[in-house]
Each structure stands twice: as structure tokens, then as C-alpha cells.
Amino acid sequence: MKNIKIFKKPLYQYSLFLPIVCLILVLIANLIQTPTFFKITIQNGVLYGYMIDIINRASGLVILAVGMTLVVAASGGTDISVGAVSALAGAVCVATLGTEETYRVPYIVAVLLALLVGIICGVVNGYLVSYMKVQPMVATLILFTAGRGIAQLVTGSFILYVKPEQFGYLGNFMPGIPVPTPCFVALIIVLITFIVLKKTPLGMYIQSVGINSRASRLIGLNSKLIVFLTYVFCGLLAAVAGLISVSRTMSIDANNVGLNSELDAILAVAIGGNSLGGGKFSLLGSVIGAITIQALTTTLYAMHVAADQLPLYKAIVVVIIVSLQSPTLIKWFKSIVPKVYTNSNQAVKEAK
């Protein structure tokens, strides 16, 4: 019988190989540190365990990473305002609902207003980048600095609390459902985005514009509109992440909601094997990258690393992970593997 090949090429040549390996290494580090790391139980009718907590906490970052992936792929730049946009959207939602025992307006109205704020922020960023030709980091730096200030104006520079219990359903658990609600939200967003990109030409258009926008215009693509829409979508997802964040704490603290989340989102895209220069992208890779970052955070907390020292250790590990995915190192690895394989075969033949 002929040998059946499961994979068409060596595993290391697949784009998701290194992101998955990095995630596995981080999970193994967690297991060594905490032997009960993979244990999942049910307490008070909900799932409980380290893995559940990681997936739950990573849900908001997964949502941000999806939007950031498309922005990076289309424009070759990053949106560093997503954290501030999350805070602003959350502030609008909480301020609209009020701090009374009952909502001042229907909950859906406040949610729609928050999502509209995210879309408007995306429109501003997208217009500056695509039509005004402002560098993405410079364009989004405006809302990065001003977004939290606007959120402070909305909240009156106070930490506002929401009293109705139903407000916490989005960021925690729905009654009778043992799985955290953010997991469902993240899964739905990833699936919808994946289906749209795969079942329509939009995914190919984004890659084409990211690789060469001028060539894309010559073949009839509206490259400006495509870049513009990716920023609008990124702003919308930032608002969703902000709603989850304020729902978790039943409050809005404009100084802390989404703080440094833009950096984690960019790192998730990089760890996922995506080029920050634009072009070809992997949505699943970014999702794996987001979970890896959250798992890494859990590892550092288990090692009793202080919260203010966390960014330092995280940066060191991320530099190592990203370096492992550098084109130069991958090219060197690919050149070494065939030689090792050939030498091993030669040694076997000589031994016989």
C-alpha cells in the first residue's frame, strides 16, 4: 500500500505552526506552575477553571484582534486608538443608562449609541488614513490621546456604577448558561467575519490593497474605500469590547477601561504570524495570538509577578515569540532542516 500523506508539506511551513507552538509552550508553562491548570469544574452552576478564565478574559482581546488584523492587512498600519474608543463607548453606554435602580432609557438604545460612537471613531480614523493619506499611527494617535479625555467629559471625571443586575450579563454569565457570555460574543464575531471574508471577495480585496494599493486601483478596486471600511469595522469592534469591559465591572472608569489593550491587540496580530506591513493575513492566527497573550498573563500572575511589572516580562516573552517568527530566522530554519534530514538518512544508510 502507498503511504498516505496527511499533510501536503512539512508542518513548519504552515503559517499557523509557530503560533500554535507558542500557545502550547505557554500552556505547558502554566501546567508546570499550576498542576490543576486544565481542571474544569462547575461551581454555582457555571464553569470554573484556569482555562475558562483565560478564554473568558481573552474574549475582549480576540474581538479587538479581529479588527486590528483587517486594519493591518489593508493599510500596513495599526490602530492605536482602540483602547480609548473602548473607554469612550463604555462611558456613553453607562452615562446613557444612568446610575439609578432602573435604566433611564432602554438598554438596547444605550448599546446602539455606544456602537454608533465606535463607528464614528472608525470613520474619523478611516477618513484620515484612506482619504487624507495620514500615516495610520499618527491618524489614530488623535483619538488615542483625546478619546479618554472625551470619555472623562461624558462621565464628569467620576467612576459611574450601574445598579441593575441585568447589565452584567454581557460581561459575565447569562442566567442558566454555564459558559461566559463574552465567549459567545467573540465566537459569533469571529465566525461572521471569517464567513464574510471567505464567501465574498472582500478578503482577497483587503489582501490585494495591503500588498499593493496602486496595482489594486489599476484593476478596478476602490482601495480607499476598502481601507476606510476596515477602520470603521475596527472602531465598531472596539466599542463591543468596551461594552463587555464595563459590563464585567458594572461600572465605567475611563482611565482604566481598555488601558494598553491596543498594544495587546497589535501583539496578538504579530504573534499570529501576520505581517505588520500589510497584505496576507490569518484571522485564526490572530485569535490564537490573543489567547496566547492572555495565557501568558495568567502565567506571570501565577509566578507572583506584580501588576506594574507585568508589561516588562510580557515584552521579553513577546520579543522572543516574535523573533521566532521573523522571516530571516524562518528562512534559516528551512535551510537547516533539509540538511539535517539528509545527513540523518545518510547516517542510517552507512550504519546498514
Order of alpha helices (4+ residues) and beta strands (2+ residues): alpha-beta-beta-alpha-alpha-alpha-alpha-beta-alpha-alpha-alpha-alpha-beta-alpha-alpha-alpha-alpha
